[in-house]
Amino acid sequence: MTRIYRHHLRALGYCSRDGIRPFMERHGFDWNDFLANGIDVDDARATGDGHAIAAAELAEREGARNG
């Protein structure tokens, strides 16, 4: 299971205060749980949000490289 972590979002230039936190709230993700455990790429994709999908793709590419 591949997960998106904060470092993926930072790599994409996403801002915590103005983007990530409101996104998490809108889609029912717990901010503190995300910080501790990340979120599953499938859950992120299910939101339909383009930024979340980009983060999922980055996490999957990273996972494939680290194999």
Buried (B, 14 or more C-beta within 10 A) or exposed (E): EBBBBEEBBEEBEBEBEEBBBEBBEEBEBEEEEBEEEBBBBEBBBEBEBEBBBBBBBBBBEBEEEEE
